[in-house]
Amino acid sequence: MRRRAHAAGQFLALLGAGAGAGMVAGAAGIPGGLIFGSVVGAAAAGLVTGWEITVPPWLANLVLICVGAQIGMRVTRDTVHLLGGQLLPATAAALVLIAGGLGITWILRRTGRSPRGDVLATSPGALEVLIALAVERNYGAGQVAVFHLVRVLLVVASVPLLLYLFPP
């Protein structure tokens, strides 16, 4: 009983560190700040303390359900209607991006620099979805998060230049 209470305390401490860092990063306006700040906060606390915590499967599943539901709630009738006219270009763009990601994965593997979760790390997509998928599959969620945070930060940093070069 005492051991369970200790493990629960460690879990709550790391969860608190993650939540706190996520809220700070989100409030600072960092792209993907809530999720990535939480990753950094929990990881930093775990590294400092040396605690290795496993999230209870029921809680991990609940979180993934909530993330999935939140994404699903963003789909509206307008979204579906607009998709009809954009299906071909969206599919072409996705295929090109997937091919590029697979090419990068191949290069990383051939050079011995491939992280765990390399396919998800180099895949196009939303930060939250790909990290959640990596967590669900136990497939290098930390590495996937780092790759996608770098991608999101580079995209956000390049937006002013891109809008200047390609005005709407």
DSSP file (Angstrom, degrees, kcal/mol; ACC not computed):
  #  RESIDUE AA STRUCTURE BP1 BP2  ACC     N-H-->O    O-->H-N    N-H-->O    O-->H-N    TCO  KAPPA ALPHA  PHI   PSI    X-CA   Y-CA   Z-CA
    1    1 A M     >        0   0    0      0, 0.0     4,-2.1     0, 0.0     5,-0.2   0.000 360.0 360.0 360.0 -42.9    0.0    0.0    0.0
    2    2 A R  H  >  +     0   0    0      1,-0.2     4,-2.1     2,-0.2     5,-0.1   0.888 360.0  53.1 -64.7 -38.5    2.8    2.4    0.9
    3    3 A R  H  > S+     0   0    0      1,-0.2     4,-2.5     2,-0.2    -1,-0.2   0.892 108.0  50.6 -64.3 -40.3    4.6    1.6   -2.4
    4    4 A R  H  > S+     0   0    0      2,-0.2     4,-2.7     1,-0.2    -1,-0.2   0.906 109.5  50.3 -63.2 -42.3    1.4    2.5   -4.4
    5    5 A A  H  X S+     0   0    0     -4,-2.1     4,-2.2     2,-0.2    -1,-0.2   0.891 111.0  49.6 -63.4 -39.2    1.0    5.8   -2.6
    6    6 A H  H  X S+     0   0    0     -4,-2.1     4,-2.3     2,-0.2    -2,-0.2   0.932 112.4  46.8 -64.7 -46.0    4.6    6.6   -3.3
    7    7 A A  H  X S+     0   0    0     -4,-2.5     4,-2.7     1,-0.2    -2,-0.2   0.894 112.0  51.3 -62.6 -40.3    4.2    5.8   -7.0
    8    8 A A  H  X S+     0   0    0     -4,-2.7     4,-2.6     2,-0.2    -1,-0.2   0.896 109.3  50.9 -64.2 -39.2    1.0    7.8   -7.1
    9    9 A G  H  X S+     0   0    0     -4,-2.2     4,-2.2     2,-0.2    -2,-0.2   0.906 111.0  47.7 -64.1 -41.8    2.8   10.7   -5.6
   10   10 A Q  H  X S+     0   0    0     -4,-2.3     4,-2.6     2,-0.2     5,-0.3   0.924 111.7  50.7 -63.8 -44.1    5.6   10.5   -8.1
   11   11 A F  H  X S+     0   0    0     -4,-2.7     4,-2.6     1,-0.2    -2,-0.2   0.936 112.0  46.6 -58.2 -48.1    3.0   10.3  -10.9
   12   12 A L  H  X S+     0   0    0     -4,-2.6     4,-2.6     1,-0.2    -1,-0.2   0.865 110.8  53.1 -65.2 -35.7    1.2   13.3   -9.7
   13   13 A A  H  X S+     0   0    0     -4,-2.2     4,-2.3     2,-0.2    -1,-0.2   0.935 112.9  42.7 -65.3 -45.3    4.4   15.3   -9.3
   14   14 A L  H  X S+     0   0    0     -4,-2.6     4,-2.5     2,-0.2    -2,-0.2   0.885 114.0  51.8 -68.6 -37.3    5.5   14.6  -12.9
   15   15 A L  H  X S+     0   0    0     -4,-2.6     4,-3.0    -5,-0.3    -2,-0.2   0.916 110.5  49.0 -62.5 -42.6    2.0   15.3  -14.1
   16   16 A G  H  X S+     0   0    0     -4,-2.6     4,-2.7     2,-0.2    -2,-0.2   0.899 110.5  50.2 -63.3 -41.3    2.0   18.6  -12.2
   17   17 A A  H  X S+     0   0    0     -4,-2.3     4,-2.3     2,-0.2     5,-0.2   0.912 113.7  46.1 -63.2 -41.6    5.4   19.5  -13.7
   18   18 A G  H  X S+     0   0    0     -4,-2.5     4,-2.5    23,-0.3    23,-0.3   0.929 113.7  47.6 -66.1 -45.2    4.1   18.7  -17.2
   19   19 A A  H  X S+     0   0    0     -4,-3.0     4,-2.4     2,-0.2    -2,-0.2   0.914 113.0  49.2 -63.2 -42.5    0.9   20.6  -16.7
   20   20 A G  H  X S+     0   0    0     -4,-2.7     4,-2.2     2,-0.2    -1,-0.2   0.938 113.5  44.6 -63.1 -47.4    2.7   23.6  -15.3
   21   21 A A  H  X S+     0   0    0     -4,-2.3     4,-2.7     1,-0.2    17,-0.3   0.878 112.7  53.1 -65.5 -36.8    5.2   23.7  -18.1
   22   22 A G  H  X S+     0   0    0     -4,-2.5     4,-2.5    15,-0.3    -1,-0.2   0.910 109.5  47.7 -63.8 -42.2    2.5   23.2  -20.7
   23   23 A M  H  X S+     0   0    0     -4,-2.4     4,-2.6     2,-0.2    -2,-0.2   0.895 112.8  48.9 -66.5 -39.3    0.4   26.1  -19.3
   24   24 A V  H  X S+     0   0    0     -4,-2.2     4,-1.8     2,-0.2    -2,-0.2   0.944 114.0  45.3 -64.5 -47.1    3.5   28.4  -19.3
   25   25 A A  H  <>S+     0   0    0     -4,-2.7     5,-2.1     8,-0.3     4,-0.3   0.885 114.5  49.1 -65.0 -38.3    4.4   27.4  -22.9
   26   26 A G  H ><5S+     0   0    0     -4,-2.5     3,-1.3     7,-0.4    -1,-0.2   0.924 111.4  48.4 -65.2 -44.3    0.8   27.8  -24.0
   27   27 A A  H 3<5S+     0   0    0     -4,-2.6    -1,-0.2     1,-0.3    -2,-0.2   0.805 106.2  58.6 -66.1 -28.8    0.5   31.2  -22.4
   28   28 A A  T 3<5S-     0   0    0     -4,-1.8    -1,-0.3    -5,-0.2    -2,-0.2   0.557 115.5-117.8 -77.3  -6.8    3.8   32.3  -24.0
   29   29 A G  T < 5 +     0   0    0     -3,-1.3    -3,-0.2    -4,-0.3    -2,-0.1   0.680  54.4 162.8  80.7  17.3    2.2   31.6  -27.4
   30   30 A I    > < -     0   0    0     -5,-2.1     3,-2.5     1,-0.1    -1,-0.3  -0.550  49.1-106.1 -69.8 129.5    4.7   28.8  -28.3
   31   31 A P  T 3  S+     0   0    0      0, 0.0   122,-0.1     0, 0.0    -1,-0.1  -0.353 107.2   5.3 -58.2 130.6    3.2   26.8  -31.2
   32   32 A G  T 3> S+     0   0    0    120,-0.1     4,-3.2     4,-0.1     5,-0.4   0.719  92.7 149.1  66.5  20.0    2.1   23.4  -29.8
   33   33 A G  H <>  +     0   0    0     -3,-2.5     4,-2.4    -8,-0.2     5,-0.4   0.839  59.5  54.6 -58.6 -40.8    3.0   24.9  -26.4
   34   34 A L  H  > S+     0   0    0     -4,-0.2     4,-1.3    -9,-0.2    -1,-0.2   0.957 119.2  31.8 -60.5 -50.4    0.4   23.0  -24.3
   35   35 A I  H  > S+     0   0    0      2,-0.2     4,-1.9     1,-0.2    -2,-0.2   0.934 125.2  42.4 -75.8 -44.8    1.5   19.6  -25.5
   36   36 A F  H  X S+     0   0    0     -4,-3.2     4,-2.7     2,-0.2     5,-0.2   0.899 113.3  52.2 -72.7 -37.5    5.2   20.2  -26.0
   37   37 A G  H  X S+     0   0    0     -4,-2.4     4,-2.9    -5,-0.4   -15,-0.3   0.892 109.6  51.2 -60.7 -38.2    5.6   22.2  -22.8
   38   38 A S  H  X S+     0   0    0     -4,-1.3     4,-2.4    -5,-0.4     5,-0.3   0.896 109.5  49.8 -64.9 -40.4    3.9   19.4  -21.0
   39   39 A V  H  X S+     0   0    0     -4,-1.9     4,-2.5     2,-0.2     5,-0.2   0.946 114.1  44.8 -61.6 -48.4    6.4   16.9  -22.6
   40   40 A V  H  X S+     0   0    0     -4,-2.7     4,-2.9     2,-0.2     5,-0.2   0.918 114.4  48.8 -64.0 -44.7    9.4   19.1  -21.6
   41   41 A G  H  X S+     0   0    0     -4,-2.9     4,-2.2   -23,-0.3   -23,-0.3   0.931 115.4  42.1 -62.9 -47.1    8.1   19.7  -18.1
   42   42 A A  H  X S+     0   0    0     -4,-2.4     4,-2.4    -5,-0.2    -1,-0.2   0.900 116.4  49.2 -67.7 -40.1    7.4   16.1  -17.3
   43   43 A A  H  X S+     0   0    0     -4,-2.5     4,-2.7    -5,-0.3    -2,-0.2   0.926 111.5  48.9 -65.3 -44.1   10.6   14.9  -19.0
   44   44 A A  H  X S+     0   0    0     -4,-2.9     4,-2.5    -5,-0.2     5,-0.2   0.925 112.7  47.5 -61.8 -44.5   12.7   17.4  -17.1
   45   45 A A  H  X S+     0   0    0     -4,-2.2     4,-2.3    -5,-0.2     6,-0.3   0.903 113.2  48.9 -64.2 -40.1   11.1   16.5  -13.8
   46   46 A G  H  X S+     0   0    0     -4,-2.4     4,-2.2     2,-0.2     5,-0.4   0.889 112.2  48.1 -66.0 -39.3   11.6   12.8  -14.5
   47   47 A L  H  < S+     0   0    0     -4,-2.7    -2,-0.2     2,-0.2    -1,-0.2   0.902 113.4  47.4 -68.2 -40.5   15.3   13.3  -15.5
   48   48 A V  H  < S+     0   0    0     -4,-2.5    -2,-0.2    -5,-0.2    -1,-0.2   0.917 122.0  34.6 -66.0 -43.9   16.0   15.4  -12.4
   49   49 A T  H  < S-     0   0    0     -4,-2.3    -2,-0.2    -5,-0.2    -1,-0.2   0.737  98.7-131.6 -85.1 -23.2   14.3   12.9  -10.0
   50   50 A G     <  +     0   0    0     -4,-2.2     2,-0.3     1,-0.3    -3,-0.2   0.547  54.4 149.6  80.9   7.3   15.3    9.7  -11.9
   51   51 A W        -     0   0    0     -5,-0.4     2,-0.6    -6,-0.3    -1,-0.3  -0.552  34.4-160.5 -76.6 136.2   11.7    8.5  -11.6
   52   52 A E        -     0   0    0     -2,-0.3     2,-0.4    -3,-0.1   -42,-0.0  -0.948  18.1-175.9-116.1 107.8   10.4    6.3  -14.4
   53   53 A I        -     0   0    0     -2,-0.6     2,-0.5   -43,-0.1    -7,-0.0  -0.841  18.0-152.8-110.3 138.3    6.6    6.4  -14.3
   54   54 A T        -     0   0    0     -2,-0.4   -43,-0.1     0, 0.0    -2,-0.0  -0.952  23.4-127.3-107.4 125.4    4.2    4.4  -16.5
   55   55 A V        -     0   0    0     -2,-0.5     5,-0.1     1,-0.1    -2,-0.0  -0.532  35.5-103.1 -69.3 131.5    0.9    6.1  -17.0
   56   56 A P    >>  -     0   0    0      0, 0.0     4,-2.4     0, 0.0     3,-0.8  -0.320  28.5-124.5 -56.1 135.6   -1.9    3.7  -16.1
   57   57 A P  H 3> S+     0   0    0      0, 0.0     4,-2.7     0, 0.0     5,-0.2   0.844 109.0  56.0 -54.1 -38.4   -3.4    2.3  -19.3
   58   58 A W  H 3> S+     0   0    0      1,-0.2     4,-1.8     2,-0.2     5,-0.1   0.884 111.0  44.8 -63.2 -36.7   -7.0    3.4  -18.4
   59   59 A L  H <> S+     0   0    0     -3,-0.8     4,-2.5     2,-0.2    -1,-0.2   0.910 112.1  50.9 -73.8 -42.5   -5.8    7.0  -18.1
   60   60 A A  H  X S+     0   0    0     -4,-2.4     4,-2.3     1,-0.2    -2,-0.2   0.917 112.0  48.5 -59.1 -42.9   -3.7    6.9  -21.3
   61   61 A N  H  X S+     0   0    0     -4,-2.7     4,-2.4    -5,-0.2    -1,-0.2   0.903 109.8  51.9 -64.2 -41.2   -6.7    5.6  -23.1
   62   62 A L  H  X S+     0   0    0     -4,-1.8     4,-2.3    -5,-0.2    -2,-0.2   0.912 110.0  49.0 -61.8 -43.2   -9.0    8.3  -21.7
   63   63 A V  H  X S+     0   0    0     -4,-2.5     4,-2.6     2,-0.2    -1,-0.2   0.928 111.3  49.1 -63.3 -44.8   -6.5   11.0  -22.8
   64   64 A L  H  X S+     0   0    0     -4,-2.3     4,-2.6     1,-0.2    -1,-0.2   0.887 110.2  51.6 -63.4 -38.2   -6.3    9.6  -26.3
   65   65 A I  H  X S+     0   0    0     -4,-2.4     4,-2.7     2,-0.2    -1,-0.2   0.919 110.6  48.7 -61.7 -43.5  -10.1    9.4  -26.5
   66   66 A C  H  X S+     0   0    0     -4,-2.3     4,-2.5     2,-0.2    -2,-0.2   0.907 111.8  48.2 -64.7 -42.2  -10.3   13.1  -25.4
   67   67 A V  H  X S+     0   0    0     -4,-2.6     4,-2.3     2,-0.2    -2,-0.2   0.937 113.8  47.7 -63.0 -45.9   -7.7   14.2  -28.0
   68   68 A G  H  X S+     0   0    0     -4,-2.6     4,-2.5     1,-0.2    -2,-0.2   0.912 112.6  48.2 -61.3 -43.0   -9.5   12.2  -30.7
   69   69 A A  H  X S+     0   0    0     -4,-2.7     4,-2.3     2,-0.2    -1,-0.2   0.899 109.7  52.9 -64.9 -40.2  -12.9   13.6  -29.7
   70   70 A Q  H  X S+     0   0    0     -4,-2.5     4,-0.6     2,-0.2    -1,-0.2   0.918 111.4  45.9 -62.0 -42.4  -11.5   17.2  -29.6
   71   71 A I  H >< S+     0   0    0     -4,-2.3     3,-1.2     1,-0.2     4,-0.4   0.924 112.3  51.3 -65.6 -43.5  -10.1   16.7  -33.2
   72   72 A G  H >< S+     0   0    0     -4,-2.5     3,-1.4     1,-0.3    -2,-0.2   0.851 102.7  60.0 -61.2 -34.9  -13.4   15.2  -34.3
   73   73 A M  H 3< S+     0   0    0     -4,-2.3    -1,-0.3     1,-0.3    -2,-0.2   0.689  94.8  64.5 -68.4 -17.0  -15.4   18.1  -32.9
   74   74 A R  T << S+     0   0    0     -3,-1.2     2,-0.6    -4,-0.6    -1,-0.3   0.648  81.5  94.1 -78.9 -14.8  -13.4   20.5  -35.2
   75   75 A V    <   +     0   0    0     -3,-1.4     2,-0.2    -4,-0.4     3,-0.0  -0.689  57.2 174.9 -82.7 121.8  -15.0   18.9  -38.2
   76   76 A T     >  -     0   0    0     -2,-0.6     4,-2.1     1,-0.1     5,-0.2  -0.664  48.3-100.4-117.8 174.0  -18.1   20.8  -39.3
   77   77 A R  H  > S+     0   0    0     -2,-0.2     4,-2.7     1,-0.2     5,-0.2   0.886 125.4  54.4 -61.8 -37.6  -20.5   20.6  -42.2
   78   78 A D  H  > S+     0   0    0      2,-0.2     4,-2.8     1,-0.2     5,-0.2   0.905 105.9  52.4 -62.0 -40.4  -18.6   23.4  -43.8
   79   79 A T  H  > S+     0   0    0      2,-0.2     4,-1.9     1,-0.2    -2,-0.2   0.939 112.1  44.6 -60.3 -47.4  -15.3   21.5  -43.4
   80   80 A V  H  X S+     0   0    0     -4,-2.1     4,-1.2     2,-0.2    -2,-0.2   0.903 113.4  50.9 -64.6 -41.8  -16.8   18.5  -45.2
   81   81 A H  H  X S+     0   0    0     -4,-2.7     4,-0.7     1,-0.2     3,-0.4   0.924 111.9  46.5 -62.3 -45.4  -18.4   20.6  -47.9
   82   82 A L  H >X S+     0   0    0     -4,-2.8     4,-0.8     1,-0.2     3,-0.5   0.833 103.9  63.9 -65.9 -32.7  -15.1   22.4  -48.6
   83   83 A L  H >X S+     0   0    0     -4,-1.9     4,-1.1     1,-0.2     3,-0.7   0.859  90.1  67.2 -61.3 -36.0  -13.2   19.1  -48.6
   84   84 A G  H >< S+     0   0    0     -4,-1.2     3,-0.5    -3,-0.4     4,-0.3   0.898 106.4  39.1 -52.9 -45.5  -15.2   18.0  -51.7
   85   85 A G  H << S+     0   0    0     -4,-0.7    -1,-0.3    -3,-0.5    -2,-0.2   0.627 121.6  44.6 -80.3 -13.8  -13.6   20.6  -53.9
   86   86 A Q  H <X S+     0   0    0     -4,-0.8     4,-2.6    -3,-0.7     5,-0.3   0.346  80.7 101.8-111.2   5.0  -10.2   20.2  -52.3
   87   87 A L  H <X S+     0   0    0     -4,-1.1     4,-2.4    -3,-0.5     5,-0.2   0.910  82.8  46.3 -60.6 -46.2  -10.0   16.4  -52.2
   88   88 A L  H  > S+     0   0    0     -4,-0.3     4,-2.5     2,-0.2     5,-0.2   0.961 116.9  41.5 -65.8 -52.0   -7.7   16.0  -55.2
   89   89 A P  H  > S+     0   0    0      0, 0.0     4,-2.6     0, 0.0    -1,-0.2   0.884 115.8  51.4 -64.4 -34.5   -5.1   18.7  -54.3
   90   90 A A  H  X S+     0   0    0     -4,-2.6     4,-2.4     2,-0.2    -2,-0.2   0.911 111.4  47.4 -65.9 -40.9   -5.2   17.7  -50.6
   91   91 A T  H  X S+     0   0    0     -4,-2.4     4,-2.6    -5,-0.3    -1,-0.2   0.916 112.6  48.9 -65.4 -43.3   -4.5   14.1  -51.6
   92   92 A A  H  X S+     0   0    0     -4,-2.5     4,-2.3     2,-0.2    -2,-0.2   0.929 112.6  47.9 -62.2 -45.3   -1.7   15.1  -53.9
   93   93 A A  H  X S+     0   0    0     -4,-2.6     4,-2.5     1,-0.2    -2,-0.2   0.920 112.3  49.5 -61.9 -43.6   -0.1   17.3  -51.3
   94   94 A A  H  X S+     0   0    0     -4,-2.4     4,-2.9     1,-0.2     5,-0.2   0.919 110.4  49.9 -62.3 -44.1   -0.4   14.5  -48.6
   95   95 A L  H  X S+     0   0    0     -4,-2.6     4,-2.5     2,-0.2    -1,-0.2   0.899 111.5  48.5 -63.4 -40.6    1.2   11.9  -50.9
   96   96 A V  H  X S+     0   0    0     -4,-2.3     4,-2.3     2,-0.2    -1,-0.2   0.923 114.1  46.3 -64.7 -43.4    4.1   14.2  -51.8
   97   97 A L  H  X S+     0   0    0     -4,-2.5     4,-2.5     2,-0.2    -2,-0.2   0.897 112.6  49.6 -66.7 -40.1    4.6   15.0  -48.1
   98   98 A I  H  X S+     0   0    0     -4,-2.9     4,-2.7     2,-0.2     5,-0.2   0.929 111.2  49.6 -63.3 -44.6    4.4   11.3  -47.1
   99   99 A A  H  X S+     0   0    0     -4,-2.5     4,-2.3    -5,-0.2    -2,-0.2   0.913 111.1  49.8 -61.0 -42.0    6.9   10.4  -49.8
  100  100 A G  H  X S+     0   0    0     -4,-2.3     4,-2.3     2,-0.2    -1,-0.2   0.921 111.1  49.1 -62.0 -43.6    9.2   13.1  -48.6
  101  101 A G  H  X S+     0   0    0     -4,-2.5     4,-2.5     1,-0.2    -2,-0.2   0.904 111.1  49.1 -62.6 -42.0    8.9   11.8  -45.0
  102  102 A L  H  X S+     0   0    0     -4,-2.7     4,-2.5     2,-0.2    -1,-0.2   0.867 109.5  53.2 -66.0 -35.4    9.6    8.3  -46.1
  103  103 A G  H  X S+     0   0    0     -4,-2.3     4,-2.3    -5,-0.2    -2,-0.2   0.913 110.1  47.1 -63.4 -42.6   12.6    9.5  -48.0
  104  104 A I  H  X S+     0   0    0     -4,-2.3     4,-2.8     2,-0.2    -2,-0.2   0.904 111.1  52.0 -65.4 -40.7   13.9   11.2  -44.9
  105  105 A T  H  X S+     0   0    0     -4,-2.5     4,-2.6     2,-0.2    -2,-0.2   0.925 109.1  50.4 -59.6 -44.8   13.3    8.1  -42.9
  106  106 A W  H  X S+     0   0    0     -4,-2.5     4,-2.5     1,-0.2    -2,-0.2   0.925 111.6  47.5 -60.2 -45.6   15.2    6.0  -45.4
  107  107 A I  H  X S+     0   0    0     -4,-2.3     4,-1.9     2,-0.2     6,-0.2   0.923 111.8  50.3 -62.4 -44.5   18.2    8.5  -45.2
  108  108 A L  H  <>S+     0   0    0     -4,-2.8     5,-2.4     1,-0.2     6,-0.9   0.906 112.6  46.7 -61.3 -41.6   18.1    8.5  -41.4
  109  109 A R  H ><5S+     0   0    0     -4,-2.6     3,-0.9     4,-0.2    -1,-0.2   0.911 111.6  50.6 -66.8 -42.0   18.1    4.7  -41.3
  110  110 A R  H 3<5S+     0   0    0     -4,-2.5    -1,-0.2     1,-0.2    -2,-0.2   0.813 113.9  45.1 -66.7 -29.6   20.9    4.4  -43.9
  111  111 A T  T 3<5S-     0   0    0     -4,-1.9    -1,-0.2    -5,-0.2    -2,-0.2   0.439 112.5-117.5 -94.1   0.3   23.1    6.8  -41.9
  112  112 A G  T < 5S+     0   0    0     -3,-0.9    -3,-0.2    -4,-0.5    -4,-0.1   0.725  87.8 108.7  74.0  20.7   22.4    5.2  -38.6
  113  113 A R      < +     0   0    0     -5,-2.4    -4,-0.2    -6,-0.2    -5,-0.1   0.174  38.2 132.2-113.3  15.9   20.7    8.4  -37.2
  114  114 A S        -     0   0    0     -6,-0.9     2,-0.1    -5,-0.1     3,-0.1  -0.543  46.8-143.7 -75.7 124.9   17.1    7.2  -37.2
  115  115 A P    >   -     0   0    0      0, 0.0     3,-1.1     0, 0.0     2,-0.2  -0.381  33.2 -86.2 -79.4 165.0   15.3    7.9  -34.0
  116  116 A R  T 3  S+     0   0    0      1,-0.3    28,-0.1     2,-0.1    27,-0.1  -0.526 121.7  27.8 -64.8 136.1   12.7    5.5  -32.4
  117  117 A G  T 3> S+     0   0    0     -2,-0.2     4,-2.7    26,-0.1    -1,-0.3   0.774  78.5 156.7  81.1  26.4    9.4    6.3  -34.1
  118  118 A D  H <>  +     0   0    0     -3,-1.1     4,-1.9     1,-0.2     5,-0.1   0.837  66.5  53.6 -58.4 -38.4   11.1    7.6  -37.2
  119  119 A V  H  4 S+     0   0    0      1,-0.2     4,-0.4     2,-0.2    -1,-0.2   0.932 114.9  40.4 -65.2 -44.3    8.2    7.0  -39.5
  120  120 A L  H >4 S+     0   0    0     -3,-0.2     3,-0.7     1,-0.2    -2,-0.2   0.871 112.1  57.8 -69.4 -35.5    5.8    9.1  -37.3
  121  121 A A  H 3< S+     0   0    0     -4,-2.7    -2,-0.2     1,-0.2    -1,-0.2   0.849 114.2  36.8 -63.6 -33.8    8.6   11.6  -36.7
  122  122 A T  T 3< S+     0   0    0     -4,-1.9    -1,-0.2    -5,-0.2    -2,-0.2   0.385  95.7 105.9-101.3   3.7    9.0   12.3  -40.4
  123  123 A S  S <  S-     0   0    0     -3,-0.7     2,-0.1    -4,-0.4   -25,-0.1  -0.551  73.7-115.0 -82.1 147.5    5.3   12.0  -41.3
  124  124 A P        +     0   0    0      0, 0.0     2,-0.3     0, 0.0    -1,-0.1  -0.491  64.5  90.0 -74.3 152.0    3.2   15.1  -42.1
  125  125 A G  S    S-     0   0    0     -2,-0.1     2,-0.2    23,-0.1     3,-0.0  -0.840  75.0 -39.4 149.0 176.8    0.4   15.9  -39.7
  126  126 A A     >  -     0   0    0     -2,-0.3     4,-2.4     1,-0.1     5,-0.3  -0.473  46.4-130.0 -73.2 136.8   -0.8   17.6  -36.6
  127  127 A L  H  > S+     0   0    0      1,-0.2     4,-2.2    -2,-0.2     5,-0.3   0.909 106.4  48.6 -49.6 -50.8    1.5   17.6  -33.7
  128  128 A E  H  > S+     0   0    0      1,-0.2     4,-2.5     2,-0.2    -1,-0.2   0.906 111.8  48.1 -62.5 -43.3   -1.1   16.4  -31.2
  129  129 A V  H  > S+     0   0    0      1,-0.2     4,-2.4     2,-0.2    -1,-0.2   0.928 113.6  44.9 -66.8 -46.0   -2.3   13.5  -33.4
  130  130 A L  H  X S+     0   0    0     -4,-2.4     4,-2.1     2,-0.2    -1,-0.2   0.878 115.0  47.4 -70.4 -36.6    1.1   12.1  -34.3
  131  131 A I  H  X S+     0   0    0     -4,-2.2     4,-2.5    -5,-0.3    -1,-0.2   0.923 112.3  50.5 -67.9 -42.1    2.4   12.3  -30.7
  132  132 A A  H  X S+     0   0    0     -4,-2.5     4,-2.8    -5,-0.3    -2,-0.2   0.905 110.7  49.7 -60.7 -40.5   -0.8   10.7  -29.4
  133  133 A L  H  X S+     0   0    0     -4,-2.4     4,-2.2     2,-0.2    -1,-0.2   0.902 110.1  50.4 -64.7 -40.8   -0.4    7.9  -32.0
  134  134 A A  H  X>S+     0   0    0     -4,-2.1     5,-3.0     2,-0.2     4,-0.5   0.894 112.3  47.5 -64.1 -39.2    3.2    7.5  -30.9
  135  135 A V  H ><5S+     0   0    0     -4,-2.5     3,-1.1     3,-0.2    -2,-0.2   0.947 111.7  50.1 -64.3 -48.1    2.1    7.2  -27.2
  136  136 A E  H 3<5S+     0   0    0     -4,-2.8    -2,-0.2     1,-0.3    -1,-0.2   0.873 118.1  38.3 -58.7 -39.2   -0.7    4.8  -28.1
  137  137 A R  H 3<5S-     0   0    0     -4,-2.2    -1,-0.3    -5,-0.2    -2,-0.2   0.427 107.0-123.8 -92.5  -0.2    1.7    2.5  -30.0
  138  138 A N  T <<5 +     0   0    0     -3,-1.1     2,-0.2    -4,-0.5    -3,-0.2   0.964  62.1 147.6  53.1  55.4    4.6    3.0  -27.6
  139  139 A Y  S   <S-     0   0    0     -5,-3.0    -1,-0.1    -6,-0.1   -19,-0.1  -0.521  73.6 -65.3-127.8  61.3    6.7    4.2  -30.5
  140  140 A G     >  +     0   0    0     -2,-0.2     4,-2.6    -6,-0.1     5,-0.2   0.922  60.7 175.5  65.0  49.4    9.2    6.9  -29.4
  141  141 A A  H  > S+     0   0    0     -7,-0.3     4,-2.5     1,-0.2     5,-0.2   0.857  77.0  53.9 -57.9 -37.5    6.8    9.6  -28.4
  142  142 A G  H  > S+     0   0    0      2,-0.2     4,-2.1     1,-0.2    -1,-0.2   0.930 111.4  43.8 -63.2 -45.5    9.6   11.8  -27.2
  143  143 A Q  H  > S+     0   0    0      2,-0.2     4,-2.3     1,-0.2    -2,-0.2   0.898 113.5  51.2 -67.1 -40.2   11.5   11.6  -30.4
  144  144 A V  H  X S+     0   0    0     -4,-2.6     4,-2.2     1,-0.2     5,-0.2   0.914 109.7  51.3 -62.1 -42.3    8.3   12.1  -32.4
  145  145 A A  H  X S+     0   0    0     -4,-2.5     4,-2.5    -5,-0.2    -2,-0.2   0.909 109.2  49.8 -62.3 -43.2    7.5   15.2  -30.3
  146  146 A V  H  X S+     0   0    0     -4,-2.1     4,-2.3     2,-0.2     5,-0.2   0.941 110.7  49.2 -62.9 -47.6   10.9   16.8  -30.9
  147  147 A F  H  X S+     0   0    0     -4,-2.3     4,-2.0     1,-0.2    -1,-0.2   0.925 115.4  43.7 -57.8 -45.2   10.8   16.3  -34.7
  148  148 A H  H  X S+     0   0    0     -4,-2.2     4,-2.8     2,-0.2    -1,-0.2   0.841 110.1  54.3 -75.6 -31.6    7.3   17.8  -34.9
  149  149 A L  H  X S+     0   0    0     -4,-2.5     4,-2.9    -5,-0.2     5,-0.2   0.942 109.6  48.4 -63.9 -44.8    8.0   20.7  -32.6
  150  150 A V  H  X S+     0   0    0     -4,-2.3     4,-2.4    -5,-0.2    -2,-0.2   0.926 112.8  49.2 -58.9 -43.9   11.0   21.7  -34.8
  151  151 A R  H  X S+     0   0    0     -4,-2.0     4,-2.4    -5,-0.2    -2,-0.2   0.938 113.0  45.8 -60.5 -47.9    8.8   21.4  -37.8
  152  152 A V  H  X S+     0   0    0     -4,-2.8     4,-2.8     1,-0.2     5,-0.2   0.919 112.8  50.0 -64.1 -43.7    6.1   23.6  -36.3
  153  153 A L  H  X S+     0   0    0     -4,-2.9     4,-2.6     1,-0.2    -1,-0.2   0.902 111.7  48.5 -62.8 -40.4    8.5   26.2  -35.1
  154  154 A L  H  X S+     0   0    0     -4,-2.4     4,-1.8    -5,-0.2    -1,-0.2   0.903 112.2  48.8 -66.2 -40.3   10.2   26.4  -38.5
  155  155 A V  H  X S+     0   0    0     -4,-2.4     4,-0.9    -5,-0.2    -2,-0.2   0.951 114.1  45.4 -63.1 -48.3    6.8   26.7  -40.2
  156  156 A V  H >< S+     0   0    0     -4,-2.8     3,-0.6     1,-0.2    -2,-0.2   0.904 113.3  50.0 -63.0 -41.6    5.7   29.5  -37.8
  157  157 A A  H 3< S+     0   0    0     -4,-2.6     4,-0.3    -5,-0.2    -1,-0.2   0.818 112.4  48.0 -67.0 -29.2    9.0   31.3  -38.1
  158  158 A S  H 3X S+     0   0    0     -4,-1.8     4,-2.8     1,-0.2    -1,-0.2   0.584  85.6  91.6 -88.1  -9.3    8.9   31.2  -41.9
  159  159 A V  H <X S+     0   0    0     -4,-0.9     4,-3.0    -3,-0.6     5,-0.3   0.902  83.1  52.3 -56.1 -46.8    5.3   32.4  -42.2
  160  160 A P  H  > S+     0   0    0      0, 0.0     4,-1.7     0, 0.0    -1,-0.2   0.928 114.4  43.3 -57.3 -42.8    6.2   36.2  -42.5
  161  161 A L  H  > S+     0   0    0     -4,-0.3     4,-2.6     2,-0.2     5,-0.2   0.923 114.5  50.0 -66.8 -43.5    8.7   35.4  -45.3
  162  162 A L  H  X S+     0   0    0     -4,-2.8     4,-3.0     1,-0.2    -1,-0.2   0.899 111.0  48.8 -62.8 -40.4    6.3   33.0  -47.0
  163  163 A L  H  < S+     0   0    0     -4,-3.0    -1,-0.2    -5,-0.2    -2,-0.2   0.833 111.4  50.6 -69.1 -31.0    3.4   35.5  -46.9
  164  164 A Y  H  < S+     0   0    0     -4,-1.7    -2,-0.2    -5,-0.3    -1,-0.2   0.925 117.3  38.9 -68.6 -44.5    5.7   38.2  -48.3
  165  165 A L  H  < S+     0   0    0     -4,-2.6    -2,-0.2     1,-0.3    -3,-0.2   0.842 131.6  27.4 -73.9 -34.5    6.8   36.0  -51.2
  166  166 A F  S  < S-     0   0    0     -4,-3.0    -1,-0.3    -5,-0.2    -2,-0.1  -0.645  82.8-164.8-129.1  73.5    3.4   34.4  -51.8
  167  167 A P              0   0    0      0, 0.0    -3,-0.1     0, 0.0    -4,-0.1  -0.254 360.0 360.0 -62.7 147.9    0.7   37.0  -50.6
  168  168 A P              0   0    0      0, 0.0    -5,-0.0     0, 0.0    -2,-0.0   0.497 360.0 360.0 -65.8 360.0   -2.8   35.6  -50.2
